[in-house]
Amino acid sequence: MSISPADWKGAPAPSAELIEGRFIRLEKLDPARHGDGLWQALEGPGADPKLWDYLPYGPFPERAAFDAWLNNHALNSDPYFFSVIDRASGDVQGILSLMSIVPAQGRIEIGHVTFGAPMQRSPKSTEAVYLLARHSFELGYRRLEWKCNNANARSKYAAERLGFSFEGVFRQHMVVKGQNRDTAWYSILDGEWPTVGAGFEAWLSEGNQAGSGQLKGLAECRRQAL
């Protein structure tokens, strides 16, 4: 249910240390505990060569620069970073954040999504976004955002698959790595979350995620939740 502006009191800033899921858990970024695993997942053998193409940093050919990047992230409260831990293996397989946090207005964004190859095209990547989305709306936020380079086809496809609504493109929004970035904006509103969230839950359920893969797609699960 959407929060009436007349009743709006603001939302707290994120402070969670641990968010549990079925396939993964999210732990607040701790470079001392997570650094080795993230280095292997994001820069080790088999790492996705396109991982850093549209991010404002990376790749990191040297571990020292990577560690400095992680340490800087860990000190921030906005963005507020989480490491993604595979529950079956205990491996650290990715990182993402809540960011552009405006508690007084109820706006928050999921960003800095950087998943290692074992997470991509798996329930783990979808669940990571679901857990942060659910957490944001449980905190009382009214608007959850997703933004990406308009040339980033993978991120735009992901946003639409995950249930975000396209809102438009901010032209010449940034200069990133010496190149122009037009930014595509997406959002989920609190009044839309019950349907979007129910779709996530149905897709992630044991009944849908069989050993051989999904039985129904996420969009179908969302339509059935209407």
C-alpha positions in Angstrom: 0.0 0.0 0.0 1.3 3.4 -0.9 2.1 5.8 1.9 -0.1 8.9 1.8 1.9 12.2 1.6 -0.2 13.5 4.4 1.0 10.7 6.6 4.6 10.8 5.5 7.1 10.9 8.4 10.3 10.0 6.7 12.3 6.7 6.8 15.4 5.6 8.7 18.8 5.3 7.0 19.8 1.7 6.3 21.8 0.1 9.1 21.4 -3.7 8.5 24.4 -5.9 9.1 22.9 -9.1 7.7 19.9 -9.9 5.4 19.1 -13.6 5.0 17.7 -15.2 1.8 17.1 -18.7 0.5 20.2 -18.9 -1.9 22.3 -16.1 -0.5 22.8 -13.8 2.5 23.9 -10.2 2.4 26.5 -9.1 4.8 27.6 -5.5 5.4 30.8 -5.1 3.5 33.8 -6.0 5.6 37.1 -5.9 3.6 38.9 -8.0 6.2 36.4 -10.9 5.9 35.2 -10.5 2.3 38.3 -9.1 0.4 39.9 -12.3 -0.6 36.6 -13.8 -1.9 35.6 -10.6 -3.8 39.1 -10.5 -5.4 38.7 -14.0 -6.7 35.1 -13.5 -7.8 35.6 -10.2 -9.5 39.2 -10.3 -10.8 40.2 -14.0 -10.5 40.3 -16.7 -13.2 37.0 -16.9 -15.1 36.0 -13.4 -14.1 33.5 -11.7 -16.5 35.6 -9.5 -18.9 32.7 -7.1 -19.3 32.1 -6.6 -15.6 33.6 -3.2 -15.3 32.6 -1.7 -18.7 29.9 0.6 -17.4 31.1 1.1 -13.8 32.9 4.3 -12.8 35.9 2.3 -11.5 37.8 -0.9 -12.4 39.2 -3.2 -13.6 41.8 -3.6 -11.0 45.0 -5.3 -12.2 46.6 -5.0 -8.8 45.2 -6.2 -5.5 46.4 -3.0 -3.6 44.1 -0.8 -5.7 41.2 -3.2 -5.3 41.7 -3.3 -1.5 41.7 0.5 -1.4 38.5 0.5 -3.4 36.8 -1.9 -1.0 38.1 0.0 2.1 36.7 3.3 0.7 33.3 1.6 0.2 33.2 0.1 3.6 33.7 3.6 5.2 30.6 5.0 3.5 27.0 5.1 4.7 25.9 6.2 1.2 26.5 4.1 -0.7 25.9 1.4 1.9 27.5 -1.7 0.6 26.7 -5.4 1.1 28.7 -8.5 0.1 26.8 -11.4 -1.4 27.5 -14.8 0.2 26.5 -18.0 -1.4 24.8 -20.0 1.4 25.6 -23.4 -0.1 29.3 -22.8 -0.4 30.0 -19.8 1.9 31.8 -18.2 -1.0 31.7 -14.4 -1.5 30.5 -13.9 -5.0 29.5 -10.2 -5.5 28.8 -6.8 -4.1 26.0 -4.2 -4.4 24.7 -1.2 -2.5 21.9 0.9 -1.4 22.7 4.5 -2.5 21.3 8.0 -3.3 19.6 7.6 0.1 17.2 10.4 1.0 15.4 9.3 4.1 13.4 12.6 4.4 11.8 12.1 1.0 11.7 8.3 1.0 14.0 7.8 -2.0 16.6 5.1 -2.3 18.5 3.3 -5.1 20.0 -0.1 -5.7 23.4 0.4 -7.4 27.0 -0.6 -7.8 25.8 -4.0 -8.7 29.0 -6.1 -9.3 28.3 -9.8 -9.5 30.9 -12.5 -10.2 30.4 -15.1 -12.9 28.9 -17.7 -10.5 26.0 -15.3 -9.7 25.1 -14.2 -13.2 22.0 -15.8 -14.7 21.2 -17.5 -11.5 18.6 -17.2 -8.8 21.3 -15.6 -6.6 21.5 -12.4 -8.6 17.8 -12.0 -8.6 17.5 -12.7 -4.9 20.2 -10.2 -4.0 18.1 -7.4 -5.6 14.9 -8.8 -4.1 16.4 -8.7 -0.6 17.5 -5.1 -0.9 14.2 -4.1 -2.5 12.2 -5.8 0.3 14.4 -4.3 2.9 14.0 -0.8 1.5 10.2 -1.0 1.5 10.2 -2.5 5.0 12.1 0.5 6.2 9.3 2.6 4.8 10.8 4.1 1.6 8.4 5.3 -1.0 10.5 5.0 -4.1 13.2 2.5 -5.1 15.4 3.6 -8.1 17.6 1.8 -10.6 19.9 3.9 -12.9 22.3 2.8 -15.6 24.2 4.0 -18.6 21.7 4.1 -21.5 24.2 2.1 -23.6 24.2 -0.7 -21.0 21.8 -3.2 -22.5 22.4 -5.8 -19.8 21.5 -3.5 -17.0 18.4 -2.1 -18.8 17.2 -5.7 -19.5 17.8 -6.6 -15.9 15.8 -3.6 -14.6 12.8 -4.4 -16.7 13.0 -8.1 -15.9 13.1 -7.3 -12.2 10.0 -5.2 -12.3 11.3 -1.7 -12.5 9.4 0.8 -14.6 11.3 2.8 -17.2 11.0 6.6 -16.6 13.2 8.1 -19.3 16.8 9.1 -20.1 18.8 12.0 -18.7 20.9 13.1 -21.7 24.6 14.0 -21.0 24.0 13.2 -17.4 27.6 12.4 -16.5 31.2 11.9 -17.9 32.4 8.5 -16.8 35.9 7.2 -17.7 36.3 10.0 -20.2 33.0 9.2 -22.0 29.6 10.7 -22.1 26.9 8.9 -20.1 23.2 9.2 -20.9 21.5 7.7 -17.9 18.3 5.6 -18.0 16.1 5.9 -15.0 13.8 3.2 -13.6 11.8 2.9 -10.4 9.5 0.8 -8.2 7.0 2.6 -6.0 5.7 1.5 -2.6 2.2 1.0 -4.0 3.7 -1.3 -6.7 5.8 -3.4 -4.4 3.1 -5.8 -3.1 2.7 -7.2 -6.7 6.4 -7.0 -7.6 7.4 -8.5 -4.3 4.9 -11.4 -4.6 6.3 -12.1 -8.1 9.8 -12.3 -6.7 8.7 -14.6 -3.9 6.9 -16.9 -6.3 9.8 -17.1 -8.7 12.3 -17.8 -5.9 10.1 -20.4 -4.2 11.0 -24.1 -4.0 8.0 -24.9 -6.2 9.4 -22.8 -9.0 13.1 -23.3 -8.7 13.6 -26.9 -9.5 16.9 -28.6 -9.8 17.0 -28.2 -13.5 16.0 -24.5 -13.4 13.0 -22.3 -13.2 9.5 -23.5 -14.2 8.0 -20.0 -14.7 9.8 -16.8 -15.6 9.8 -13.8 -13.3 7.5 -11.7 -15.5 5.0 -14.5 -15.5 5.1 -14.9 -11.7 4.6 -11.1 -11.4 1.6 -11.2 -13.8 0.0 -14.0 -11.7 0.4 -11.9 -8.6 -1.8 -9.1 -9.9 
